[in-house]
Amino acid sequence: MNLEQIDNVNKPSHYIGTYGLEVNDVTRNFIKGKSEMEAHRWCTTVEYLLRYKEKNGIEDLKKARTNLDWLIEELEHEE
């Protein structure tokens, strides 16, 4: 990606994979059938996992783990 293509508001590079697939494309593709809060927690977890290397490293992995724990708690309370 050259400097002319960088758009940190609409298309930040840490949300775009090696082959151009964006985090939003991934989450949109797999969000079907999830309730509102379940979808939010799941999307946030996936987002942190996909971007960790390009943005905040271990901090993003910890955020993913926290969101995953919250997702599990949400689902366990639904049972």
N, C-alpha and C positions, 0 to 999 in steps of 0.2 A: 504494500500500500504506500503510495507516495504522499508527500506532504499536502498536495492539492486535494487529495481524497479524504483526509482526516476530518472527521466531524464528531467531536467528542460529546455532542448533545444527542444527535439522531442516530449515529452509527459509530459508537466508540469501539476502538480496535480490540479491547479486551473482551468484547462480546461477539467477536467474529472468529470462527475457527479457521484452521489451515486451508480448507477448501471453500471458504466463503459462507458457510452455513452460520446463521446467527442464533444466539441463545433463544430469542423469541420464537424462531422457527421450530426449534427442538421442543420447547415447552408447549407451544400451541399444538404440535403434532401429537403429544402424549397426554394432554390435559383432559381429554374426554372422560366423562363418567365420574369426575371428582366433584365433591361438594365445594362450596365457596372457600371455606377456611382450609379444607384439605388441599384444594388446588393451590391456594396461596402458599401454604407451607411447603408443598412439594416443589412448586416452581422456584421458590426462593432457595431451597436446598440444591436443586439442580443448577441454578444460576451460579451459586457460589462455587460448586464443584467444577463447573466448566470454565470459570474465569480465574481460578485461584493462582495459576502459574503466571498469568499476565498482569495481575493486579496486586493483591495483598498477601499472596503466599499462604503461610500457615494460618494467619488470621482468618482468611476466607474459608479454609478447611474447618476451623473451629466454629465459624458461623454456620456452615453447612451442617455440622454435627448438632449444634444447638437447634436449628430449624428441624432437622430430622427427628430429634428427640421430641420436640413439640408436636410434630406430625404424628408420631407414634402415640403420644399421650391423647391427642384428639381422637385417633382411631380406636384406642382402647376404651375411651369413655363412651364411644358409640355402641360398643358391643353389649 
